[in-house]
Amino acid sequence: MLTGLGAYYAMVCLQNKEYKKLSFIIIAPSSGWASLCTIIIRYLTARSIPITCALPKDYFLYFTPHLAHWKHNYYVCVELLYEAVVTLASP
């Protein structure tokens, strides 16, 4: 979709002979590429760092079709919400 917008903008600029505005079409995608490269670098860096968690495994949620896992998820969510309410309600 953005490619179509850029092509339309380039066509209008070329028809009106506004060549200085065409530099925007070159600069804007380069900033998009820079942000994409940054996201890829962060993803690869995060994958290389081992993750350690202090939470007991009882607090992890499971996303499988088993009824036991959905019950477990329900109880974990209820307990976390209860703790949040108690923490907010206490002075």
C-alpha positions in Angstrom: 0.0 0.0 0.0 2.8 2.4 0.9 4.5 1.6 -2.4 1.4 2.6 -4.3 1.2 5.9 -2.4 4.9 6.5 -3.1 4.4 5.8 -6.8 1.4 8.1 -7.0 3.3 10.9 -5.2 6.3 10.4 -7.6 4.0 10.5 -10.6 2.4 13.7 -9.5 5.8 15.3 -8.7 7.1 14.3 -12.1 4.0 15.6 -14.0 4.3 19.0 -12.1 8.1 19.0 -12.5 8.6 19.4 -8.8 11.8 17.5 -8.6 12.9 18.7 -5.2 9.9 16.9 -3.6 11.1 13.6 -5.1 13.9 13.6 -2.5 11.2 12.8 0.1 10.4 9.5 -1.7 14.1 8.5 -1.4 14.6 9.6 2.2 11.3 8.3 3.7 11.9 4.6 2.7 15.5 4.7 4.0 14.2 5.6 7.5 11.8 2.7 7.2 14.7 0.4 6.3 16.7 1.7 9.2 14.0 1.0 11.7 13.5 -2.5 10.2 17.2 -3.2 10.6 17.1 -2.0 14.2 14.2 -4.3 15.0 16.0 -7.3 13.4 19.2 -6.5 15.4 17.2 -6.3 18.6 15.4 -9.5 17.9 18.7 -11.4 17.2 20.3 -9.9 20.2 17.4 -10.8 22.5 17.5 -14.4 21.1 21.1 -14.8 22.1 20.6 -13.8 25.7 19.5 -16.7 27.9 16.3 -15.9 29.8 16.1 -16.8 33.5 12.9 -16.3 35.4 12.3 -16.1 39.1 8.6 -17.0 38.8 7.6 -20.6 39.7 6.4 -22.6 36.8 2.9 -22.6 38.3 2.5 -19.0 37.1 3.1 -19.7 33.4 0.1 -19.8 31.1 -0.4 -22.7 28.6 -2.1 -22.2 25.3 -3.1 -25.7 24.3 -6.5 -27.1 23.6 -6.5 -29.2 26.8 -9.2 -28.4 29.4 -6.8 -28.8 32.3 -4.5 -26.1 30.9 -7.4 -23.7 30.4 -8.5 -24.3 34.0 -4.9 -23.7 35.1 -4.8 -20.4 33.1 -8.1 -19.3 34.6 -6.9 -19.9 38.2 -3.6 -18.1 37.5 -5.4 -15.1 36.0 -7.9 -15.0 38.9 -5.1 -15.1 41.5 -3.1 -12.4 39.7 -6.2 -10.1 39.5 -6.9 -10.8 43.2 -3.4 -9.9 44.1 -3.6 -6.7 42.0 -6.9 -5.6 43.7 -5.5 -6.4 47.2 -2.4 -4.4 46.5 -4.3 -1.4 45.1 -6.8 -1.5 47.9 -4.2 -1.6 50.7 -2.9 1.8 51.9 
